[in-house]
Amino acid sequence: MNHPDAKSPALREALDTLTEEERVQLEAVWGVVHRLDLPVLLSPERVDYVRNHLEQQVRKNQSARQPQRMMRLSRWRVVAVGLVGCFIVMVLWFLAPTVVTVPPGETRLVVLPDGTHLELNSEARLTYNVLFDRFHRRVTLDGEAFFQVPPGEKPFVVETVNAELVVLGTQFNVHVQGTDSLLRTDVFLAEGRVRLTATREEQSVVLDAGQASAVIGIAGIPSQPRVVSPMPVLAWRPKELVFRDFPLAEIFEEIEARYAVEILTPTHPALEKKLSYFAPHPVGVERVLKDLCQMAGLQYRRTLRGYEILVRAATGRS
């Protein structure tokens, strides 16, 4: 038979006992496995483990071998099916993606196999394949993260719902937020150079250090790169709060995620007002709500699970 395991003495001896019909059937089974090209996907240690396990099974069957032809054929069918099953199970396990999630109100540091350092913001979700850095450097992000990517021969790719970011070695921040028409991917480049591409329209822009761009909507295109201050974008890393001309409703959503508390907001034009707010050091959520409500002419109250924002009428009644 034309496969590498035929070099094993135990397997070669066992194969010599097969009839021509049995050889044809086993060859067909092995052909299916061989076409999977599994040694490319599996490490040599894992391949050797499967082969050694198969050889042990063959020796066990030989020691208990019976002269009946049907029994011999049945044993080889079991071995063949077991071989295929082992490979399939190992492939499914080997190719399962790695998923990193961050609980509300927390951040997390992650180091990828290529040496890339990530800082994931609250409620972020990062997914990458176990083949990362072997055939590609590709991750999927939902939420916000700051990347420090070392140079490498393979481009580093960040996929979001509506955009793709390609880099070779740099530092940048990616923030994915919203849903449907409000979905947006914001990118800020701290160092190096990156290309931001819209997923559906396949239009792209190139960002230089200090520039930012955004893809808004599921079918949006990247905005023209613009120079921005890094402080508001990266304030979440040292636990600062910085909002510059943000709608009040979005500010409350960010605070809700940052502090892991529920903040109920009404549907009211007052929540569409844009505000700027800066807290240079970590402060409590109630202090932040008090400041924002004073600025916007609103009130708040505690609930069992967090807080509720109140819009008071001119008469003073809610």
N, C-alpha and C positions, 0 to 999 in steps of 0.2 A: 504493500500500500504506500502511496506517496504522501506521507505526512511525517513531521519531525519525530513524533512519539514512536514510530516504528523502529527507531534506533535503540529503544530500550530493550534489553535482553528479555525481560519478562513479557513485554508486549509482543516482541518478535516471536517468541516461543508459542505464545497463545495464538497469534495470527496463523502460525503454521498448521494449527489443528483445525482451522476453519475450512468448510467446503467453499467452493467457488461462489455459490449463491449467497452464503453468509458473508463472504468477503465483499461482494457487490453491495449488499445492504449496508454493511458497516462503512464502506467507502462513501456511500451516498450521505450517510449521517455526518461523517467527518467533513465532507465537502461543504455542508451547510455551515458548520462551525468555522472551518478554515476561511470561508469567504468573508466572515465577520472581521477578519484581520485584527483579532483581539490583542495580540501582543503589542500592537501600536498603542492601544488604549490602556492596557494593564502593565503594571511594573513587572520586571523579570521575576521578582520574588513571588508575586501572586500567580504568575503563570506556572512557575515551578511547583508551587503548592498544589495546584489543580492536577498537574501531571503526576506528581508523586502520589496523590490521593487515588488517581485512576489506577496507577500501577499496583498499589496495595490491594485495590479491589480485584484486580485481575488475578493476583497471586492467591487471594482468598478463594476466588472462584475455582482456580486450578486445583487447589488442595481438596476441594469438595466436589471435583468434577465427576459426573456420571456419564456412562457410555451413550446414553440415549441422545440422539441427534436433536430432538425437540427441546430437551432440557438445556443443551449447549446453546442452541439458538436463542432460547429465552434468556439465558444468562447474559449473552452479548447484547440483546436488546435492552436489558436493564442497565448494563454498563454504558451503552451508547446514549440512552435517554438521560442517565445520570450525568454524563459528561456535558451534554447540551444544557441541562438544567443548571449545573454549576456555573458554566460560563455566563448564562443569561442572568442569573441572580447576581453574580459578581459585577457584570456590566451595569445593571440597574443601580447597584449600590455605589459603584465607582463614579457614575455620571450624575448622581443626585446633587442638586445645587446646594451651596452653602448660603444660608440666609441669616443675616444679622439684623435684629430689631432692637430699638431703644425704647424703654418704657417712658411714659409721659413724665415730664419734669426732670429728665436725666439727659446726660450726654455720654458718649462712649468712644474710646480710642480703639482703632482697629489697625492691624498691620497685615497687609496682603502678602502672598508668597513672593512677589517681586520686590518687596521692600517698601511699597507704597504705604504711607501713613495717612489715615483718615481720622477725622474727628466728626462723629455723627451727632446731629442735633436731636432734640426731643422728638420722639415718634417717627424717626427716620427708619427706613428699611433698605438694606443693601443686600443684593443677591449676586453671587458669582459662581462659576462652574469650577469643579475640581481640576479641570484641565487648564485653569488660569495659569499663565506664565509658561505653559508648555507649548501651546499652539497659538495663544492669543492673550491679550490683556484687556478683558471686557467685563464691565460690571453694569448692573441695573440699579438705579436709585429712585426711591420715592421719599420725599422729604428734603432735608438739607444736610449738606456735608461739606467739609473743607478737605481738599486733597493736596498731598505733597507727593508728587510722582517722580521717582528717579528716572534718569534717561535709560532707554533700552532700545533694542533693535525692533521690537514689536510696538506699534502704536498703542497707547492707552485709550480705551473707548469707554465713555460713560453714556449709557442709554437711559432716557426718561420716556414718559408716555408720549411726548410730542417732539422730542429733540434728541440729537446725538452730538456728543462732544468728543473730538479727537485731539490727543496731545502726544508729545514725545517725552517731555520731562518738564514739569512746571508745578506751580502752586495756584490753586483756584478754588472758588466757592460755587457750589451748585445748590439752588433752592427750587424744589418742585412743590407747587401748592395749588389748591383750588380744584374744581371739577368742571367738566363740560366747557361752556364758553368762557368760564373764568379760570380755566386751567392755564398755568404759566410755568415756564422754566426760566429762571434767572441765573445768569452766569457772570461772575466777576473774576477777572484774572489778576492775580497778585504778582506772578513772575512768569516769564517765558512767552509762549505764543500758542494759541489754540484755534481750532476751527469748529464753529457751531453750525450744525445743519438741522433744518426742520425735517421731521420724519416723513411727512406726507408730500410736501412741496419740493423737497430735495434742494432747497435754496440754502446757501451758507454764507457766513461772514467770518472773517479772521479777526481775532482780538489780540491786541498787544497789551503789555503790562499796564495796569491801572484802568483798563477799559471794562465796560459791562455791556451786555446785550440780553435780550429776552425773546422767547418764543411764546406768544400768547394765543390760546385756543388750540384745539386738537389739530386744526389745519393751518395754524399760523405760520408766519415766516419770521426769521430772526430780525430784530430791530437793528438799525445801524449802530455800530459800536460808539460808545460815548465815554468820556473820562469822568469817573466818579470818585468820591472820597471813600477810602476803604473802611473808615470807622463805622458808618452806619451798617455796612454789609456784614462786617466781621465782629460786630459787638457781641454777638451771642457766644463767641468763644470764651472771652474772659468774664462771662455772665453779666455783661452790661446790657442796658436797654436803650436802643436808639431807633427812633422813628422820625422820618423826615417827610412831611406832606403825605401821610398815610391816611386813608379813610378810617374813621374811628371804629367801624365794624371790623376791619381787618386787624387793627391794633388789639381789640379785645380777643380776637381769635388767636393771635400770636401769644398774648398773655395767658390765655387758657391752656395752650400747649406747653408754654414755658414753665408754668407753675403747677401743671397737672390738676387744675380745678375746673369745675363747670361754671361758665359765665353765660347766663341767659340774657340775650339782648332782644329788644323789641324791633319790629319793622317800622322804622320811623326815619324821616329825612335827617334828623339830628345825627344819626349814625353814619350818614354819608359825608359829613363834614370832615375835612382833612386837617390833621394836627401834626405838630412836631413835638417830640418828647425825648428827653435824654436823662438817663440815670447812670452815672459813671461807675457806681458800685452796686453789688447785689443788694436789693431792697425787698421787703415783703410785698406780697401781692396786694394787701389792703392799702398800703401806702401808695402804690401805683394807681389803684382804682380811685382813691381819694383825689390824687392830683389830676387825673384825666377827667373825672366827673366835674371837678371845679372849673377846669378849663373849658369844658363843653356845656356847662350849665345843666348837668345831669345829677342823678343821685343813684345810690346803690344800697342794697341790703343783703344780708346773709341768707342763705338757704341751707337745707340739709346737706346738699352736695357741693355748695360753693357760694356763688353770688348771683344776684339779678340786677341788671341795669334798669333804672326807672326814668321815664321821661315825664316830668311834672308839667301839668297844664298851667295856664296863666293864673287860674284860681288857686293853685297849690295842691289840687287833688290829682292822684295818679290815675 
